[in-house]
Each structure stands twice: as structure tokens, then as C-alpha cells.
């Protein structure tokens, strides 16, 4: 007995039954029932996005193709830069939230001179810099922002987020179907298109159909089939199929070619059978009352063996 590989066992159920896919599906099915991943996706069920080329494999990740999101403590286009310990003044980092002092500096924040010269320069308090300590220091990791007070990160126009790392997309860009990498733009997620990313791509090969969500193929009136490429004219070509005033609806050959919409009181494939309405007998109140008040009868035998009926009177 041949054992089907696990990869195929997962792929076939996804394509063996034609079904409407939602916008979270990132694959199409070929004629052999195999899953074909859409651009930017990989994995057995095409549910793993391919990150931007060069994105750090350990310090970055992505939720959709082509992006590179940084894990906590890292920043940069490729997430290859670490964020030093907040308040680190004369140091650097090799991993997140470190403060490795430059030569001549010491202390937790590398703010203490290891060798004090005869004329020591002015030492700034935490969050301040410059010869006269009049320049504020931004929050470590602040990407597109500035400060008006120590360790602040006020975002420049078009940016948002704790460290001003998130661009603000075009106002008309669909919030769920679009995204942006720089302020004011609108990029569409897989399966959507248009200036505002509000139009979907139909199922590949869909002929006479449209979509409400990506990869759908909803047929226009008069068309059927998985790709809406079968013209439904069976009723027009075969008059008189439905009887007793029923309406004929053309279907695909797989669905039986046609269906009759029967009027009330009829049933059957062609609405040729009249429904039988059964009525139950009813008893009147007078009959019920008469039967209830009728005195019981008993049978007695006389001397000759003949039976006679005797009515018992009510007490």
C-alpha cells in the first residue's frame, strides 16, 4: 500500500471540493487539485508570508508578504539594529537594551568618566546632551521623531507609534485591505486592487462572474459552473418541462440541468403531482354531551335464558 506524503494529504482537502474562498486564503487550485501559492506566500497551505529580502531571521518577522517588522528591542529596515538601554549616554549595544561603554566611560548608563581630566567637561543629566546640556535626547529607538524634553519621541508628520515607526497611510486607503510603507501611500494586500484597495480579484479564469471577496466567482444571471463559463439555456431549449404554471430555472448539467419552482399545492420533479390535503373528522359539542349523559346499559337474563337490556336510572 502506498502512503501519501503528509504534504499532499494537507493539500488535496483544500482543493477537492469547490468552495468559496475568503480573503484569508492565499492559494488557487490547478486542474489536478493541487494548491498553487499566490505570490508572496509559502507553506503547505500557503499561510506563511515571505518577509522582505534581507529581513533579519531572528530579530524580524512579517504578517504579510514583503514587510519586515522588528521584535522588541530592535529597529531598522532589516531589524538589524539594536536599541540600547534607555538613558545610555556614551555607550552602544550588541543586543537589545544593552549599554556597552565607549573607552573612558563607566557606569550603568556610561555617564561616568573613568579617567577625569584636569579640566573635566560639563556632565549632563540623564536625557540631556550638548556642550551646555541644553539639547534633549530622544527616546532610544525613536525612528521618525524628535523631542522637546528628555527621552521623548514626538512623531514627525505622517508617522505614528511609540517610537514613530508606523507610517500613516492615505486617508482613503481601506484600513483592512490596504497598507503603506511610507506616509500618504496605499498598497493593497494580496487579492485586492484599486486606488483605495477596495476592489477584489476574482477567481483566476472566471469568465462571466464577479467577486465580493478575493478569489470568488459569483456568476452573472444566465451563467453557471465553477468559472461561470456555462450558459444556462436548458429551459429555453426544452419548453414545457414544468407543469401547472411552475417556473423553470436552468442549471448546469452537474446540478441536473433544470429545477421547477412549483406553485402552492403542487410538488414533484416537474410539479406534476397535486398535494393531497387530508382533513380529520370533528365531533360537535352536542354529540359529546349526549354521549356523556347517556345512562349505561346492562344485560340481564330471564328464566328462559333470553337476555334483556335494562337501563339504569341516575340516582
Phi and psi in degrees as GROMACS dihedral restraints (atoms count N, CA, C in turn):
[ dihedral_restraints ]
;  ai    aj    ak    al  type     phi  dphi    fc
    3     4     5     6     1   -86.8    20    10
    4     5     6     7     1   129.8    20    10
    6     7     8     9     1   -95.5    20    10
    7     8     9    10     1   124.0    20    10
    9    10    11    12     1   -72.4    20    10
   10    11    12    13     1   134.5    20    10
   12    13    14    15     1   -58.7    20    10
   13    14    15    16     1   152.0    20    10
   15    16    17    18     1   -60.2    20    10
   16    17    18    19     1   -35.3    20    10
   18    19    20    21     1   -61.2    20    10
   19    20    21    22     1   -44.1    20    10
   21    22    23    24     1   -70.3    20    10
   22    23    24    25     1   -36.8    20    10
   24    25    26    27     1   -60.5    20    10
   25    26    27    28     1   -30.1    20    10
   27    28    29    30     1   -81.2    20    10
   28    29    30    31     1   -33.3    20    10
   30    31    32    33     1   -74.0    20    10
   31    32    33    34     1   -41.6    20    10
   33    34    35    36     1   -62.7    20    10
   34    35    36    37     1   -44.9    20    10
   36    37    38    39     1   -58.9    20    10
   37    38    39    40     1   -26.3    20    10
   39    40    41    42     1   -71.9    20    10
   40    41    42    43     1   -20.1    20    10
   42    43    44    45     1  -122.7    20    10
   43    44    45    46     1    -8.9    20    10
   45    46    47    48     1   -72.8    20    10
   46    47    48    49     1   -24.9    20    10
   48    49    50    51     1  -116.4    20    10
   49    50    51    52     1   119.3    20    10
   51    52    53    54     1   -61.1    20    10
   52    53    54    55     1   126.4    20    10
   54    55    56    57     1  -148.7    20    10
   55    56    57    58     1   157.8    20    10
   57    58    59    60     1   -72.8    20    10
   58    59    60    61     1   122.0    20    10
   60    61    62    63     1   -90.0    20    10
   61    62    63    64     1   150.2    20    10
   63    64    65    66     1   -97.8    20    10
   64    65    66    67     1   179.4    20    10
   66    67    68    69     1   -69.8    20    10
   67    68    69    70     1    -9.6    20    10
   69    70    71    72     1   -88.4    20    10
   70    71    72    73     1    -2.6    20    10
   72    73    74    75     1   -84.4    20    10
   73    74    75    76     1   133.0    20    10
   75    76    77    78     1  -121.9    20    10
   76    77    78    79     1    40.3    20    10
   78    79    80    81     1  -151.5    20    10
   79    80    81    82     1   164.0    20    10
   81    82    83    84     1  -126.2    20    10
   82    83    84    85     1   165.6    20    10
   84    85    86    87     1  -112.3    20    10
   85    86    87    88     1   131.8    20    10
   87    88    89    90     1   -86.6    20    10
   88    89    90    91     1  -176.8    20    10
   90    91    92    93     1   -64.7    20    10
   91    92    93    94     1   -20.3    20    10
   93    94    95    96     1   -93.3    20    10
   94    95    96    97     1     5.4    20    10
   96    97    98    99     1    79.9    20    10
   97    98    99   100     1    14.6    20    10
   99   100   101   102     1   -90.0    20    10
  100   101   102   103     1   146.2    20    10
  102   103   104   105     1   -77.7    20    10
  103   104   105   106     1   128.8    20    10
  105   106   107   108     1  -116.3    20    10
  106   107   108   109     1   112.4    20    10
  108   109   110   111     1   -66.6    20    10
  109   110   111   112     1   141.6    20    10
  111   112   113   114     1   -74.1    20    10
  112   113   114   115     1   159.7    20    10
  114   115   116   117     1   -55.7    20    10
  115   116   117   118     1   133.8    20    10
  117   118   119   120     1    93.3    20    10
  118   119   120   121     1     1.0    20    10
  120   121   122   123     1  -126.7    20    10
  121   122   123   124     1   152.1    20    10
  123   124   125   126     1  -148.4    20    10
  124   125   126   127     1   177.1    20    10
  126   127   128   129     1   105.7    20    10
  127   128   129   130     1   165.2    20    10
  129   130   131   132     1   -58.7    20    10
  130   131   132   133     1   -38.5    20    10
  132   133   134   135     1  -112.1    20    10
  133   134   135   136     1    18.8    20    10
  135   136   137   138     1    55.5    20    10
  136   137   138   139     1    41.0    20    10
  138   139   140   141     1  -111.6    20    10
  139   140   141   142     1    10.1    20    10
  141   142   143   144     1  -112.1    20    10
  142   143   144   145     1   115.0    20    10
  144   145   146   147     1   -73.4    20    10
  145   146   147   148     1   150.0    20    10
  147   148   149   150     1   -94.8    20    10
  148   149   150   151     1   116.2    20    10
  150   151   152   153     1   -70.4    20    10
  151   152   153   154     1   168.0    20    10
  153   154   155   156     1   -58.3    20    10
  154   155   156   157     1   141.2    20    10
  156   157   158   159     1   -59.6    20    10
  157   158   159   160     1   129.6    20    10
  159   160   161   162     1    94.1    20    10
  160   161   162   163     1    -6.5    20    10
  162   163   164   165     1   -63.1    20    10
  163   164   165   166     1   130.4    20    10
  165   166   167   168     1   -58.1    20    10
  166   167   168   169     1   127.6    20    10
  168   169   170   171     1   -67.7    20    10
  169   170   171   172     1   -23.3    20    10
  171   172   173   174     1  -106.0    20    10
  172   173   174   175     1   -32.7    20    10
  174   175   176   177     1   -98.4    20    10
  175   176   177   178     1    -7.9    20    10
  177   178   179   180     1  -127.8    20    10
  178   179   180   181     1   163.6    20    10
  180   181   182   183     1  -157.2    20    10
  181   182   183   184     1   175.5    20    10
  183   184   185   186     1  -148.4    20    10
  184   185   186   187     1   152.4    20    10
  186   187   188   189     1  -110.0    20    10
  187   188   189   190     1   -11.6    20    10
  189   190   191   192     1  -147.0    20    10
  190   191   192   193     1   159.5    20    10
  192   193   194   195     1   -59.2    20    10
  193   194   195   196     1   142.4    20    10
  195   196   197   198     1    83.3    20    10
  196   197   198   199     1     0.1    20    10
  198   199   200   201     1  -105.4    20    10
  199   200   201   202     1   170.7    20    10
  201   202   203   204     1  -147.3    20    10
  202   203   204   205     1    99.2    20    10
  204   205   206   207     1   -95.6    20    10
  205   206   207   208     1   139.0    20    10
  207   208   209   210     1   -92.5    20    10
  208   209   210   211     1   141.4    20    10
  210   211   212   213     1   -74.4    20    10
  211   212   213   214     1   164.0    20    10
  213   214   215   216     1   -56.5    20    10
  214   215   216   217     1   128.7    20    10
  216   217   218   219     1    99.3    20    10
  217   218   219   220     1    -0.4    20    10
  219   220   221   222     1  -133.5    20    10
  220   221   222   223     1   156.5    20    10
  222   223   224   225     1  -153.4    20    10
  223   224   225   226     1  -179.5    20    10
  225   226   227   228     1   106.9    20    10
  226   227   228   229     1   162.3    20    10
  228   229   230   231     1   -60.1    20    10
  229   230   231   232     1   -30.1    20    10
  231   232   233   234     1  -112.9    20    10
  232   233   234   235     1     8.4    20    10
  234   235   236   237     1    57.5    20    10
  235   236   237   238     1    36.0    20    10
  237   238   239   240     1  -106.6    20    10
  238   239   240   241     1    11.0    20    10
  240   241   242   243     1  -117.4    20    10
  241   242   243   244     1   136.8    20    10
  243   244   245   246     1   -94.8    20    10
  244   245   246   247     1   154.2    20    10
  246   247   248   249     1   -95.8    20    10
  247   248   249   250     1   123.8    20    10
  249   250   251   252     1   -72.3    20    10
  250   251   252   253     1   169.2    20    10
  252   253   254   255     1   -59.2    20    10
  253   254   255   256     1   128.0    20    10
  255   256   257   258     1   -53.3    20    10
  256   257   258   259     1   127.6    20    10
  258   259   260   261     1    98.0    20    10
  259   260   261   262     1    -5.2    20    10
  261   262   263   264     1   -65.1    20    10
  262   263   264   265     1   121.1    20    10
  264   265   266   267     1  -100.0    20    10
  265   266   267   268     1   -48.7    20    10
  267   268   269   270     1  -126.0    20    10
  268   269   270   271     1    54.3    20    10
  270   271   272   273     1  -148.7    20    10
  271   272   273   274     1  -176.9    20    10
  273   274   275   276     1  -145.8    20    10
  274   275   276   277     1  -179.0    20    10
  276   277   278   279     1  -137.4    20    10
  277   278   279   280     1   150.2    20    10
  279   280   281   282     1  -107.6    20    10
  280   281   282   283     1   -25.1    20    10
  282   283   284   285     1  -134.4    20    10
  283   284   285   286     1   171.2    20    10
  285   286   287   288     1   -62.6    20    10
  286   287   288   289     1   139.9    20    10
  288   289   290   291     1    59.3    20    10
  289   290   291   292     1    35.8    20    10
  291   292   293   294     1   -98.8    20    10
  292   293   294   295     1   161.8    20    10
  294   295   296   297     1  -143.1    20    10
  295   296   297   298     1    87.7    20    10
  297   298   299   300     1   -92.3    20    10
  298   299   300   301     1   118.9    20    10
  300   301   302   303     1   -72.1    20    10
  301   302   303   304     1   142.4    20    10
  303   304   305   306     1   -71.1    20    10
  304   305   306   307     1   164.9    20    10
  306   307   308   309     1   -58.7    20    10
  307   308   309   310     1   131.4    20    10
  309   310   311   312     1    95.4    20    10
  310   311   312   313     1    -3.3    20    10
  312   313   314   315     1  -120.9    20    10
  313   314   315   316     1   154.0    20    10
  315   316   317   318     1  -149.0    20    10
  316   317   318   319     1   173.1    20    10
  318   319   320   321     1   102.7    20    10
  319   320   321   322     1   168.6    20    10
  321   322   323   324     1   -59.5    20    10
  322   323   324   325     1   -39.0    20    10
  324   325   326   327     1  -107.3    20    10
  325   326   327   328     1    15.4    20    10
  327   328   329   330     1    53.9    20    10
  328   329   330   331     1    42.5    20    10
  330   331   332   333     1  -109.5    20    10
  331   332   333   334     1    -0.9    20    10
  333   334   335   336     1  -109.8    20    10
  334   335   336   337     1   129.0    20    10
  336   337   338   339     1   -70.2    20    10
  337   338   339   340     1   129.1    20    10
  339   340   341   342     1   -73.9    20    10
  340   341   342   343     1   -38.0    20    10
  342   343   344   345     1  -124.9    20    10
  343   344   345   346     1   106.9    20    10
  345   346   347   348     1   -80.4    20    10
  346   347   348   349     1   121.7    20    10
  348   349   350   351     1   -70.6    20    10
  349   350   351   352     1   172.3    20    10
  351   352   353   354     1   -59.5    20    10
  352   353   354   355     1   -45.9    20    10
  354   355   356   357     1  -109.4    20    10
  355   356   357   358     1    93.0    20    10
  357   358   359   360     1   -73.4    20    10
  358   359   360   361     1   134.9    20    10
  360   361   362   363     1   -67.9    20    10
  361   362   363   364     1   162.8    20    10
  363   364   365   366     1   -64.3    20    10
  364   365   366   367     1   130.3    20    10
  366   367   368   369     1   -95.1    20    10
  367   368   369   370     1   123.5    20    10
  369   370   371   372     1   -86.1    20    10
  370   371   372   373     1   149.8    20    10
  372   373   374   375     1   -73.7    20    10
  373   374   375   376     1   165.9    20    10
  375   376   377   378     1   -57.2    20    10
  376   377   378   379     1   127.1    20    10
  378   379   380   381     1    96.5    20    10
  379   380   381   382     1    -3.1    20    10
  381   382   383   384     1  -121.2    20    10
  382   383   384   385     1   154.4    20    10
  384   385   386   387     1  -149.5    20    10
  385   386   387   388     1   177.2    20    10
  387   388   389   390     1    99.9    20    10
  388   389   390   391     1   165.1    20    10
  390   391   392   393     1   -61.7    20    10
  391   392   393   394     1   -34.6    20    10
  393   394   395   396     1  -108.6    20    10
  394   395   396   397     1    12.8    20    10
  396   397   398   399     1    56.0    20    10
  397   398   399   400     1    39.8    20    10
  399   400   401   402     1  -108.3    20    10
  400   401   402   403     1     0.3    20    10
  402   403   404   405     1  -105.1    20    10
  403   404   405   406     1   127.2    20    10
  405   406   407   408     1   -77.9    20    10
  406   407   408   409     1   152.8    20    10
  408   409   410   411     1  -102.9    20    10
  409   410   411   412     1   133.9    20    10
  411   412   413   414     1   -73.3    20    10
  412   413   414   415     1   163.0    20    10
  414   415   416   417     1   -60.0    20    10
  415   416   417   418     1   131.1    20    10
  417   418   419   420     1   -53.9    20    10
  418   419   420   421     1   131.5    20    10
  420   421   422   423     1    94.7    20    10
  421   422   423   424     1    -7.7    20    10
  423   424   425   426     1   -60.6    20    10
  424   425   426   427     1   120.3    20    10
  426   427   428   429     1   -95.9    20    10
  427   428   429   430     1   -46.8    20    10
  429   430   431   432     1  -130.8    20    10
  430   431   432   433     1    54.6    20    10
  432   433   434   435     1  -146.8    20    10
  433   434   435   436     1  -176.8    20    10
  435   436   437   438     1  -145.6    20    10
  436   437   438   439     1   179.9    20    10
  438   439   440   441     1  -133.8    20    10
  439   440   441   442     1   151.6    20    10
  441   442   443   444     1  -118.1    20    10
  442   443   444   445     1    -8.8    20    10
  444   445   446   447     1  -148.3    20    10
  445   446   447   448     1   165.5    20    10
  447   448   449   450     1   -57.7    20    10
  448   449   450   451     1   142.0    20    10
  450   451   452   453     1    53.5    20    10
  451   452   453   454     1    42.2    20    10
  453   454   455   456     1  -110.4    20    10
  454   455   456   457     1   156.6    20    10
  456   457   458   459     1  -140.4    20    10
  457   458   459   460     1    88.7    20    10
  459   460   461   462     1   -90.9    20    10
  460   461   462   463     1   128.9    20    10
  462   463   464   465     1   -76.1    20    10
  463   464   465   466     1   140.8    20    10
  465   466   467   468     1   -68.4    20    10
  466   467   468   469     1   164.0    20    10
  468   469   470   471     1   -59.3    20    10
  469   470   471   472     1   130.8    20    10
  471   472   473   474     1    95.2    20    10
  472   473   474   475     1     1.8    20    10
  474   475   476   477     1  -128.0    20    10
  475   476   477   478     1   153.7    20    10
  477   478   479   480     1  -148.5    20    10
  478   479   480   481     1   176.4    20    10
  480   481   482   483     1   109.8    20    10
  481   482   483   484     1   166.5    20    10
  483   484   485   486     1   -59.9    20    10
  484   485   486   487     1   -40.7    20    10
  486   487   488   489     1  -116.5    20    10
  487   488   489   490     1    26.9    20    10
  489   490   491   492     1    55.5    20    10
  490   491   492   493     1    45.4    20    10
  492   493   494   495     1  -101.1    20    10
  493   494   495   496     1    -8.5    20    10
  495   496   497   498     1  -108.3    20    10
  496   497   498   499     1   121.8    20    10
  498   499   500   501     1   -74.3    20    10
  499   500   501   502     1   150.5    20    10
  501   502   503   504     1   -94.1    20    10
  502   503   504   505     1   119.1    20    10
  504   505   506   507     1   -73.7    20    10
  505   506   507   508     1   172.1    20    10
  507   508   509   510     1   -56.1    20    10
  508   509   510   511     1   143.8    20    10
  510   511   512   513     1   -59.5    20    10
  511   512   513   514     1   -35.9    20    10
  513   514   515   516     1   -85.9    20    10
  514   515   516   517     1    -3.7    20    10
  516   517   518   519     1   -68.2    20    10
  517   518   519   520     1   130.1    20    10
  519   520   521   522     1   -60.4    20    10
  520   521   522   523     1   128.5    20    10
  522   523   524   525     1   -69.1    20    10
  523   524   525   526     1   -25.5    20    10
  525   526   527   528     1  -100.2    20    10
  526   527   528   529     1   -26.9    20    10
  528   529   530   531     1  -104.9    20    10
  529   530   531   532     1    -8.5    20    10
  531   532   533   534     1  -126.5    20    10
  532   533   534   535     1   165.7    20    10
  534   535   536   537     1  -155.6    20    10
  535   536   537   538     1   176.8    20    10
  537   538   539   540     1  -149.3    20    10
  538   539   540   541     1   155.7    20    10
  540   541   542   543     1  -109.9    20    10
  541   542   543   544     1   -12.2    20    10
  543   544   545   546     1  -145.5    20    10
  544   545   546   547     1   157.6    20    10
  546   547   548   549     1   -57.9    20    10
  547   548   549   550     1   140.8    20    10
  549   550   551   552     1    84.5    20    10
  550   551   552   553     1    -4.8    20    10
  552   553   554   555     1   -99.0    20    10
  553   554   555   556     1   171.8    20    10
  555   556   557   558     1  -145.0    20    10
  556   557   558   559     1   105.1    20    10
  558   559   560   561     1  -103.9    20    10
  559   560   561   562     1   140.6    20    10
  561   562   563   564     1   -92.0    20    10
  562   563   564   565     1   142.2    20    10
  564   565   566   567     1   -70.6    20    10
  565   566   567   568     1   164.2    20    10
  567   568   569   570     1   -58.1    20    10
  568   569   570   571     1   130.1    20    10
  570   571   572   573     1   100.3    20    10
  571   572   573   574     1    -7.7    20    10
  573   574   575   576     1  -124.8    20    10
  574   575   576   577     1   155.8    20    10
  576   577   578   579     1  -154.2    20    10
  577   578   579   580     1   177.2    20    10
  579   580   581   582     1   107.6    20    10
  580   581   582   583     1   163.5    20    10
  582   583   584   585     1   -58.5    20    10
  583   584   585   586     1   -33.5    20    10
  585   586   587   588     1  -110.6    20    10
  586   587   588   589     1     9.4    20    10
  588   589   590   591     1    58.4    20    10
  589   590   591   592     1    39.8    20    10
  591   592   593   594     1  -110.8    20    10
  592   593   594   595     1    10.7    20    10
  594   595   596   597     1  -120.1    20    10
  595   596   597   598     1   137.1    20    10
  597   598   599   600     1   -99.4    20    10
  598   599   600   601     1   156.4    20    10
  600   601   602   603     1   -88.3    20    10
  601   602   603   604     1   128.4    20    10
  603   604   605   606     1   -73.3    20    10
  604   605   606   607     1   173.5    20    10
  606   607   608   609     1   -60.8    20    10
  607   608   609   610     1   134.7    20    10
  609   610   611   612     1   -54.3    20    10
  610   611   612   613     1   128.0    20    10
  612   613   614   615     1    92.7    20    10
  613   614   615   616     1    -2.0    20    10
  615   616   617   618     1   -63.6    20    10
  616   617   618   619     1   124.0    20    10
  618   619   620   621     1   -95.9    20    10
  619   620   621   622     1   -63.2    20    10
  621   622   623   624     1  -115.8    20    10
  622   623   624   625     1    58.4    20    10
  624   625   626   627     1  -147.6    20    10
  625   626   627   628     1   174.6    20    10
  627   628   629   630     1  -140.0    20    10
  628   629   630   631     1  -176.1    20    10
  630   631   632   633     1  -140.4    20    10
  631   632   633   634     1   151.2    20    10
  633   634   635   636     1  -105.2    20    10
  634   635   636   637     1   -25.2    20    10
  636   637   638   639     1  -135.5    20    10
  637   638   639   640     1   161.5    20    10
  639   640   641   642     1   -57.0    20    10
  640   641   642   643     1   143.3    20    10
  642   643   644   645     1    68.3    20    10
  643   644   645   646     1    21.5    20    10
  645   646   647   648     1   -91.8    20    10
  646   647   648   649     1   161.0    20    10
  648   649   650   651     1  -142.8    20    10
  649   650   651   652     1    84.4    20    10
  651   652   653   654     1   -90.3    20    10
  652   653   654   655     1   116.2    20    10
  654   655   656   657     1   -69.7    20    10
  655   656   657   658     1   144.5    20    10
  657   658   659   660     1   -74.4    20    10
  658   659   660   661     1   158.7    20    10
  660   661   662   663     1   -54.6    20    10
  661   662   663   664     1   133.4    20    10
  663   664   665   666     1    92.0    20    10
  664   665   666   667     1     1.4    20    10
  666   667   668   669     1  -130.0    20    10
  667   668   669   670     1   150.6    20    10
  669   670   671   672     1  -148.4    20    10
  670   671   672   673     1  -173.9    20    10
  672   673   674   675     1    95.0    20    10
  673   674   675   676     1   165.7    20    10
  675   676   677   678     1   -61.7    20    10
  676   677   678   679     1   -33.8    20    10
  678   679   680   681     1  -106.8    20    10
  679   680   681   682     1    11.8    20    10
  681   682   683   684     1    54.3    20    10
  682   683   684   685     1    40.3    20    10
  684   685   686   687     1  -111.6    20    10
  685   686   687   688     1     8.2    20    10
  687   688   689   690     1  -109.6    20    10
  688   689   690   691     1   118.6    20    10
  690   691   692   693     1   -76.4    20    10
  691   692   693   694     1   129.3    20    10
  693   694   695   696     1   -94.4    20    10
  694   695   696   697     1    94.8    20    10
  696   697   698   699     1  -128.1    20    10
  697   698   699   700     1    17.4    20    10
  699   700   701   702     1   -60.6    20    10
  700   701   702   703     1   -43.2    20    10
  702   703   704   705     1   -65.5    20    10
  703   704   705   706     1   -39.6    20    10
  705   706   707   708     1   -66.4    20    10
  706   707   708   709     1   -33.2    20    10
  708   709   710   711     1   -86.8    20    10
  709   710   711   712     1   -12.0    20    10
  711   712   713   714     1  -132.3    20    10
  712   713   714   715     1    81.5    20    10
  714   715   716   717     1   -69.9    20    10
  715   716   717   718     1   152.3    20    10
  717   718   719   720     1    77.7    20    10
  718   719   720   721     1    17.6    20    10
  720   721   722   723     1   -68.9    20    10
  721   722   723   724     1   -43.3    20    10
  723   724   725   726     1   -94.8    20    10
  724   725   726   727     1   133.4    20    10
  726   727   728   729     1  -104.9    20    10
  727   728   729   730     1   169.8    20    10
  729   730   731   732     1    55.4    20    10
  730   731   732   733     1    42.6    20    10
  732   733   734   735     1    74.6    20    10
  733   734   735   736     1    14.7    20    10
  735   736   737   738     1   -75.1    20    10
  736   737   738   739     1   158.6    20    10
  738   739   740   741     1   -99.1    20    10
  739   740   741   742     1   132.8    20    10
  741   742   743   744     1   -96.2    20    10
  742   743   744   745     1   131.3    20    10
  744   745   746   747     1  -119.1    20    10
  745   746   747   748     1   122.1    20    10
  747   748   749   750     1   -74.6    20    10
  748   749   750   751     1   138.9    20    10
  750   751   752   753     1  -127.9    20    10
  751   752   753   754     1   176.0    20    10
  753   754   755   756     1   -76.1    20    10
  754   755   756   757     1   165.2    20    10
  756   757   758   759     1   -61.9    20    10
  757   758   759   760     1   -36.8    20    10
  759   760   761   762     1   -63.8    20    10
  760   761   762   763     1   -28.8    20    10
  762   763   764   765     1   -95.7    20    10
  763   764   765   766     1     7.6    20    10
  765   766   767   768     1   101.2    20    10
  766   767   768   769     1    11.1    20    10
  768   769   770   771     1    72.8    20    10
  769   770   771   772     1   -41.4    20    10
  771   772   773   774     1  -156.6    20    10
  772   773   774   775     1   165.5    20    10
  774   775   776   777     1  -144.0    20    10
  775   776   777   778     1   139.1    20    10
  777   778   779   780     1  -100.9    20    10
  778   779   780   781     1   130.5    20    10
  780   781   782   783     1   -97.0    20    10
  781   782   783   784     1   101.3    20    10
  783   784   785   786     1   -74.9    20    10
  784   785   786   787     1   148.7    20    10
  786   787   788   789     1   -77.8    20    10
  787   788   789   790     1   165.0    20    10
  789   790   791   792     1   -61.4    20    10
  790   791   792   793     1   132.0    20    10
  792   793   794   795     1   101.7    20    10
  793   794   795   796     1    -3.0    20    10
  795   796   797   798     1  -129.1    20    10
  796   797   798   799     1   154.4    20    10
  798   799   800   801     1  -149.7    20    10
  799   800   801   802     1  -176.5    20    10
  801   802   803   804     1   103.4    20    10
  802   803   804   805     1   165.8    20    10
  804   805   806   807     1   -55.5    20    10
  805   806   807   808     1   -42.3    20    10
  807   808   809   810     1  -112.3    20    10
  808   809   810   811     1    17.1    20    10
  810   811   812   813     1    61.1    20    10
  811   812   813   814     1    35.1    20    10
  813   814   815   816     1   -92.7    20    10
  814   815   816   817     1    -7.1    20    10
  816   817   818   819     1  -106.2    20    10
  817   818   819   820     1   127.7    20    10
  819   820   821   822     1   -85.7    20    10
  820   821   822   823     1   132.7    20    10
  822   823   824   825     1   -69.8    20    10
  823   824   825   826     1   135.1    20    10
  825   826   827   828     1   -92.7    20    10
  826   827   828   829     1   124.4    20    10
  828   829   830   831     1   -99.0    20    10
  829   830   831   832     1   115.2    20    10
  831   832   833   834     1   -94.6    20    10
  832   833   834   835     1   133.3    20    10
  834   835   836   837     1  -110.6    20    10
  835   836   837   838     1   138.4    20    10
  837   838   839   840     1   -93.0    20    10
  838   839   840   841     1   139.2    20    10
  840   841   842   843     1   -65.6    20    10
  841   842   843   844     1   144.5    20    10
  843   844   845   846     1  -118.3    20    10
  844   845   846   847     1   151.2    20    10
  846   847   848   849     1  -112.7    20    10
  847   848   849   850     1   140.1    20    10
  849   850   851   852     1   -81.0    20    10
  850   851   852   853     1   160.6    20    10
  852   853   854   855     1   -65.4    20    10
  853   854   855   856     1   -33.3    20    10
  855   856   857   858     1   -65.9    20    10
  856   857   858   859     1   -42.6    20    10
  858   859   860   861     1   -64.0    20    10
  859   860   861   862     1   -40.9    20    10
  861   862   863   864     1   -64.2    20    10
  862   863   864   865     1   -41.8    20    10
  864   865   866   867     1   -66.6    20    10
  865   866   867   868     1   -41.5    20    10
  867   868   869   870     1   -62.8    20    10
  868   869   870   871     1   -42.3    20    10
  870   871   872   873     1   -67.6    20    10
  871   872   873   874     1   -32.1    20    10
  873   874   875   876     1   -75.1    20    10
  874   875   876   877     1   -30.5    20    10
  876   877   878   879     1   -94.8    20    10
  877   878   879   880     1    -5.8    20    10
  879   880   881   882     1   -69.0    20    10
  880   881   882   883     1   126.8    20    10
  882   883   884   885     1   -66.5    20    10
  883   884   885   886     1   148.5    20    10
  885   886   887   888     1   -71.2    20    10
  886   887   888   889     1   152.6    20    10
  888   889   890   891     1  -112.0    20    10
  889   890   891   892     1   145.1    20    10
  891   892   893   894     1  -129.4    20    10
  892   893   894   895     1   156.2    20    10
  894   895   896   897     1  -107.3    20    10
  895   896   897   898     1   135.2    20    10
  897   898   899   900     1  -127.9    20    10
  898   899   900   901     1   152.2    20    10
  900   901   902   903     1  -107.9    20    10
  901   902   903   904     1   138.2    20    10
  903   904   905   906     1   -89.7    20    10
  904   905   906   907     1  -172.4    20    10
  906   907   908   909     1   -66.2    20    10
  907   908   909   910     1   -26.9    20    10
  909   910   911   912     1   -84.5    20    10
  910   911   912   913     1    -1.8    20    10
  912   913   914   915     1    93.0    20    10
  913   914   915   916     1    -4.6    20    10
  915   916   917   918     1   -78.6    20    10
  916   917   918   919     1   143.6    20    10
  918   919   920   921     1   -94.5    20    10
  919   920   921   922     1   140.1    20    10
  921   922   923   924     1  -130.2    20    10
  922   923   924   925     1   151.4    20    10
  924   925   926   927     1   -94.3    20    10
  925   926   927   928     1   130.9    20    10
  927   928   929   930     1  -119.8    20    10
  928   929   930   931     1   126.3    20    10
  930   931   932   933     1   -89.5    20    10
  931   932   933   934     1   129.0    20    10
  933   934   935   936     1   -87.4    20    10
  934   935   936   937     1   131.4    20    10
  936   937   938   939     1   -85.6    20    10
  937   938   939   940     1   149.9    20    10
  939   940   941   942     1   -68.7    20    10
  940   941   942   943     1   144.1    20    10
